[in-house]
Amino acid sequence: MNFGNSQTGCDKTSSQYNDPLRGMPVGMGYVPWQEWKHTYPVNEGLANGTIFPCLNLPFYGCIPRGYNIMK
């Protein structure tokens, strides 16, 4: 085997060298307080990632304007 870095054992194609999110700040999660109301059935909650319909919101992720991914 030919490794690019003998200390980590990673070659040049590993995410250590090609991570497009490298240098971006760590995100902070936020879950608003909600009243216990209607919940999804177990299988529907698992498919949606939440048992609360009021928290089942679309996610619009993007790379911030002006961020240079080739840092």
N, CA, C and O atoms as a GROMACS GRO file, in nm:
protein
  284
    1MET      N    1   0.083  -0.119   0.000
    1MET     CA    2   0.000   0.000   0.000
    1MET      C    3   0.087   0.125   0.000
    1MET      O    4   0.191   0.130   0.066
    2ASN      N    5   0.043   0.223  -0.074
    2ASN     CA    6   0.116   0.349  -0.080
    2ASN      C    7   0.031   0.458  -0.017
    2ASN      O    8  -0.069   0.501  -0.075
    3PHE      N    9   0.068   0.503   0.102
    3PHE     CA   10  -0.007   0.605   0.172
    3PHE      C   11   0.055   0.742   0.151
    3PHE      O   12   0.177   0.755   0.147
    4GLY      N   13  -0.031   0.844   0.137
    4GLY     CA   14   0.016   0.980   0.117
    4GLY      C   15   0.077   1.039   0.243
    4GLY      O   16   0.167   1.123   0.235
    5ASN      N   17   0.032   0.996   0.358
    5ASN     CA   18   0.082   1.047   0.484
    5ASN      C   19   0.105   0.929   0.576
    5ASN      O   20   0.009   0.867   0.621
    6SER      N   21   0.228   0.896   0.605
    6SER     CA   22   0.259   0.777   0.684
    6SER      C   23   0.214   0.790   0.829
    6SER      O   24   0.196   0.689   0.896
    7GLN      N   25   0.195   0.912   0.878
    7GLN     CA   26   0.152   0.929   1.017
    7GLN      C   27   0.003   0.899   1.034
    7GLN      O   28  -0.036   0.838   1.133
    8THR      N   29  -0.079   0.940   0.938
    8THR     CA   30  -0.224   0.918   0.952
    8THR      C   31  -0.272   0.798   0.872
    8THR      O   32  -0.380   0.747   0.899
    9GLY      N   33  -0.195   0.752   0.776
    9GLY     CA   34  -0.237   0.641   0.693
    9GLY      C   35  -0.338   0.682   0.587
    9GLY      O   36  -0.406   0.596   0.530
   10CYS      N   37  -0.351   0.811   0.560
   10CYS     CA   38  -0.447   0.862   0.462
   10CYS      C   39  -0.378   0.893   0.330
   10CYS      O   40  -0.267   0.946   0.328
   11ASP      N   41  -0.445   0.858   0.220
   11ASP     CA   42  -0.388   0.894   0.090
   11ASP      C   43  -0.445   1.028   0.045
   11ASP      O   44  -0.526   1.087   0.115
   12LYS      N   45  -0.404   1.074  -0.071
   12LYS     CA   46  -0.442   1.207  -0.120
   12LYS      C   47  -0.591   1.220  -0.153
   12LYS      O   48  -0.641   1.332  -0.169
   13THR      N   49  -0.664   1.108  -0.163
   13THR     CA   50  -0.807   1.115  -0.194
   13THR      C   51  -0.893   1.114  -0.068
   13THR      O   52  -1.016   1.121  -0.079
   14SER      N   53  -0.834   1.105   0.049
   14SER     CA   54  -0.914   1.098   0.172
   14SER      C   55  -0.977   1.234   0.203
   14SER      O   56  -0.934   1.337   0.151
   15SER      N   57  -1.079   1.232   0.288
   15SER     CA   58  -1.147   1.357   0.323
   15SER      C   59  -1.057   1.450   0.404
   15SER      O   60  -1.087   1.568   0.417
   16GLN      N   61  -0.948   1.397   0.459
   16GLN     CA   62  -0.854   1.482   0.532
   16GLN      C   63  -0.801   1.592   0.441
   16GLN      O   64  -0.772   1.703   0.487
   17TYR      N   65  -0.786   1.563   0.313
   17TYR     CA   66  -0.730   1.658   0.218
   17TYR      C   67  -0.837   1.724   0.130
   17TYR      O   68  -0.812   1.830   0.072
   18ASN      N   69  -0.955   1.662   0.119
   18ASN     CA   70  -1.055   1.708   0.023
   18ASN      C   71  -1.190   1.743   0.086
   18ASN      O   72  -1.291   1.738   0.017
   19ASP      N   73  -1.193   1.777   0.212
   19ASP     CA   74  -1.318   1.807   0.280
   19ASP      C   75  -1.366   1.947   0.240
   19ASP      O   76  -1.300   2.045   0.275
   20PRO      N   77  -1.480   1.959   0.167
   20PRO     CA   78  -1.527   2.090   0.125
   20PRO      C   79  -1.576   2.178   0.241
   20PRO      O   80  -1.591   2.299   0.225
   21LEU      N   81  -1.599   2.118   0.357
   21LEU     CA   82  -1.646   2.194   0.473
   21LEU      C   83  -1.532   2.233   0.567
   21LEU      O   84  -1.556   2.293   0.671
   22ARG      N   85  -1.411   2.198   0.530
   22ARG     CA   86  -1.295   2.228   0.615
   22ARG      C   87  -1.284   2.379   0.637
   22ARG      O   88  -1.288   2.457   0.542
   23GLY      N   89  -1.269   2.419   0.761
   23GLY     CA   90  -1.255   2.559   0.795
   23GLY      C   91  -1.386   2.629   0.827
   23GLY      O   92  -1.385   2.742   0.875
   24MET      N   93  -1.498   2.563   0.801
   24MET     CA   94  -1.626   2.626   0.833
   24MET      C   95  -1.650   2.616   0.983
   24MET      O   96  -1.605   2.520   1.046
   25PRO      N   97  -1.719   2.712   1.042
   25PRO     CA   98  -1.745   2.708   1.185
   25PRO      C   99  -1.841   2.594   1.220
   25PRO      O  100  -1.919   2.550   1.137
   26VAL      N  101  -1.834   2.549   1.345
   26VAL     CA  102  -1.924   2.445   1.394
   26VAL      C  103  -2.063   2.504   1.406
   26VAL      O  104  -2.079   2.618   1.450
   27GLY      N  105  -2.164   2.429   1.366
   27GLY     CA  106  -2.302   2.477   1.374
   27GLY      C  107  -2.359   2.463   1.513
   27GLY      O  108  -2.307   2.386   1.595
   28MET      N  109  -2.463   2.535   1.541
   28MET     CA  110  -2.530   2.527   1.670
   28MET      C  111  -2.676   2.494   1.644
   28MET      O  112  -2.745   2.565   1.572
   29GLY      N  113  -2.723   2.386   1.704
   29GLY     CA  114  -2.860   2.345   1.685
   29GLY      C  115  -2.955   2.423   1.775
   29GLY      O  116  -2.916   2.472   1.881
   30TYR      N  117  -3.078   2.436   1.731
   30TYR     CA  118  -3.180   2.505   1.809
   30TYR      C  119  -3.312   2.432   1.792
   30TYR      O  120  -3.356   2.407   1.680
   31VAL      N  121  -3.373   2.398   1.903
   31VAL     CA  122  -3.506   2.336   1.902
   31VAL      C  123  -3.596   2.423   1.988
   31VAL      O  124  -3.577   2.431   2.109
   32PRO      N  125  -3.696   2.487   1.927
   32PRO     CA  126  -3.783   2.574   2.005
   32PRO      C  127  -3.870   2.494   2.101
   32PRO      O  128  -3.898   2.376   2.079
   33TRP      N  129  -3.914   2.559   2.208
   33TRP     CA  130  -4.007   2.495   2.301
   33TRP      C  131  -4.137   2.472   2.228
   33TRP      O  132  -4.183   2.556   2.152
   34GLN      N  133  -4.196   2.357   2.252
   34GLN     CA  134  -4.326   2.330   2.192
   34GLN      C  135  -4.416   2.265   2.295
   34GLN      O  136  -4.369   2.199   2.387
   35GLU      N  137  -4.544   2.284   2.277
   35GLU     CA  138  -4.641   2.217   2.362
   35GLU      C  139  -4.660   2.076   2.308
   35GLU      O  140  -4.655   2.053   2.187
   36TRP      N  141  -4.683   1.982   2.400
   36TRP     CA  142  -4.705   1.844   2.359
   36TRP      C  143  -4.843   1.834   2.296
   36TRP      O  144  -4.945   1.836   2.366
   37LYS      N  145  -4.846   1.825   2.165
   37LYS     CA  146  -4.973   1.814   2.093
   37LYS      C  147  -4.972   1.684   2.014
   37LYS      O  148  -4.916   1.584   2.059
   38HIS      N  149  -5.031   1.686   1.900
   38HIS     CA  150  -5.037   1.570   1.811
   38HIS      C  151  -4.896   1.523   1.775
   38HIS      O  152  -4.808   1.606   1.748
   39THR      N  153  -4.873   1.394   1.774
   39THR     CA  154  -4.745   1.337   1.730
   39THR      C  155  -4.770   1.240   1.616
   39THR      O  156  -4.879   1.186   1.599
   40TYR      N  157  -4.664   1.220   1.536
   40TYR     CA  158  -4.671   1.122   1.429
   40TYR      C  159  -4.670   0.981   1.488
   40TYR      O  160  -4.618   0.959   1.598
   41PRO      N  161  -4.728   0.885   1.415
   41PRO     CA  162  -4.707   0.745   1.452
   41PRO      C  163  -4.557   0.712   1.442
   41PRO      O  164  -4.484   0.782   1.372
   42VAL      N  165  -4.513   0.609   1.510
   42VAL     CA  166  -4.370   0.576   1.518
   42VAL      C  167  -4.305   0.567   1.381
   42VAL      O  168  -4.201   0.629   1.359
   43ASN      N  169  -4.363   0.492   1.288
   43ASN     CA  170  -4.299   0.475   1.156
   43ASN      C  171  -4.293   0.606   1.078
   43ASN      O  172  -4.196   0.631   1.007
   44GLU      N  173  -4.395   0.690   1.090
   44GLU     CA  174  -4.394   0.819   1.020
   44GLU      C  175  -4.294   0.915   1.086
   44GLU      O  176  -4.226   0.990   1.016
   45GLY      N  177  -4.286   0.913   1.219
   45GLY     CA  178  -4.189   0.996   1.290
   45GLY      C  179  -4.047   0.958   1.253
   45GLY      O  180  -3.962   1.046   1.235
   46LEU      N  181  -4.019   0.829   1.243
   46LEU     CA  182  -3.885   0.783   1.205
   46LEU      C  183  -3.852   0.828   1.062
   46LEU      O  184  -3.739   0.869   1.034
   47ALA      N  185  -3.948   0.819   0.973
   47ALA     CA  186  -3.924   0.861   0.834
   47ALA      C  187  -3.901   1.011   0.822
   47ALA      O  188  -3.827   1.055   0.734
   48ASN      N  189  -3.963   1.090   0.911
   48ASN     CA  190  -3.951   1.236   0.905
   48ASN      C  191  -3.840   1.290   0.994
   48ASN      O  192  -3.804   1.408   0.983
   49GLY      N  193  -3.785   1.208   1.082
   49GLY     CA  194  -3.678   1.255   1.170
   49GLY      C  195  -3.729   1.330   1.291
   49GLY      O  196  -3.649   1.386   1.366
   50THR      N  197  -3.859   1.332   1.313
   50THR     CA  198  -3.919   1.395   1.431
   50THR      C  199  -4.058   1.335   1.452
   50THR      O  200  -4.125   1.295   1.358
   51ILE      N  201  -4.099   1.331   1.578
   51ILE     CA  202  -4.235   1.284   1.605
   51ILE      C  203  -4.333   1.401   1.610
   51ILE      O  204  -4.454   1.380   1.619
   52PHE      N  205  -4.282   1.524   1.604
   52PHE     CA  206  -4.367   1.642   1.614
   52PHE      C  207  -4.390   1.705   1.477
   52PHE      O  208  -4.295   1.757   1.417
   53PRO      N  209  -4.511   1.703   1.425
   53PRO     CA  210  -4.539   1.764   1.294
   53PRO      C  211  -4.500   1.913   1.289
   53PRO      O  212  -4.459   1.961   1.183
   54CYS      N  213  -4.512   1.986   1.400
   54CYS     CA  214  -4.480   2.129   1.398
   54CYS      C  215  -4.329   2.153   1.382
   54CYS      O  216  -4.289   2.264   1.349
   55LEU      N  217  -4.246   2.050   1.404
   55LEU     CA  218  -4.101   2.064   1.385
   55LEU      C  219  -4.054   2.006   1.252
   55LEU      O  220  -3.935   2.010   1.221
   56ASN      N  221  -4.145   1.951   1.176
   56ASN     CA  222  -4.111   1.891   1.046
   56ASN      C  223  -4.105   2.002   0.942
   56ASN      O  224  -4.201   2.023   0.867
   57LEU      N  225  -3.992   2.072   0.938
   57LEU     CA  226  -3.975   2.188   0.851
   57LEU      C  227  -3.871   2.159   0.743
   57LEU      O  228  -3.783   2.075   0.764
   58PRO      N  229  -3.878   2.226   0.630
   58PRO     CA  230  -3.778   2.206   0.525
   58PRO      C  231  -3.642   2.260   0.568
   58PRO      O  232  -3.635   2.355   0.646
   59PHE      N  233  -3.536   2.200   0.517
   59PHE     CA  234  -3.399   2.245   0.544
   59PHE      C  235  -3.340   2.297   0.415
   59PHE      O  236  -3.335   2.226   0.315
   60TYR      N  237  -3.294   2.422   0.418
   60TYR     CA  238  -3.233   2.483   0.300
   60TYR      C  239  -3.087   2.513   0.332
   60TYR      O  240  -3.053   2.626   0.365
   61GLY      N  241  -3.002   2.414   0.321
   61GLY     CA  242  -2.860   2.432   0.348
   61GLY      C  243  -2.790   2.493   0.229
   61GLY      O  244  -2.826   2.467   0.114
   62CYS      N  245  -2.688   2.574   0.255
   62CYS     CA  246  -2.612   2.634   0.147
   62CYS      C  247  -2.474   2.676   0.199
   62CYS      O  248  -2.452   2.683   0.320
   63ILE      N  249  -2.385   2.702   0.108
   63ILE     CA  250  -2.254   2.756   0.144
   63ILE      C  251  -2.268   2.907   0.152
   63ILE      O  252  -2.318   2.969   0.057
   64PRO      N  253  -2.226   2.969   0.262
   64PRO     CA  254  -2.242   3.114   0.276
   64PRO      C  255  -2.177   3.192   0.163
   64PRO      O  256  -2.071   3.155   0.113
   65ARG      N  257  -2.241   3.301   0.123
   65ARG     CA  258  -2.190   3.387   0.017
   65ARG      C  259  -2.053   3.442   0.058
   65ARG      O  260  -2.036   3.487   0.171
   66GLY      N  261  -1.958   3.437  -0.031
   66GLY     CA  262  -1.824   3.488  -0.003
   66GLY      C  263  -1.731   3.385   0.059
   66GLY      O  264  -1.613   3.412   0.079
   67TYR      N  265  -1.783   3.264   0.092
   67TYR     CA  266  -1.698   3.161   0.150
   67TYR      C  267  -1.618   3.094   0.039
   67TYR      O  268  -1.673   3.049  -0.061
   68ASN      N  269  -1.488   3.088   0.059
   68ASN     CA  270  -1.399   3.028  -0.040
   68ASN      C  271  -1.368   2.884   0.003
   68ASN      O  272  -1.298   2.863   0.102
   69ILE      N  273  -1.421   2.785  -0.070
   69ILE     CA  274  -1.401   2.645  -0.031
   69ILE      C  275  -1.258   2.597  -0.060
   69ILE      O  276  -1.222   2.486  -0.021
   70MET      N  277  -1.179   2.676  -0.128
   70MET     CA  278  -1.042   2.636  -0.159
   70MET      C  279  -0.943   2.705  -0.065
   70MET      O  280  -0.836   2.746  -0.109
   71LYS      N  281  -0.978   2.718   0.063
   71LYS     CA  282  -0.892   2.785   0.160
   71LYS      C  283  -0.762   2.711   0.180
   71LYS      O  284  -0.678   2.753   0.258
   0.00000   0.00000   0.00000
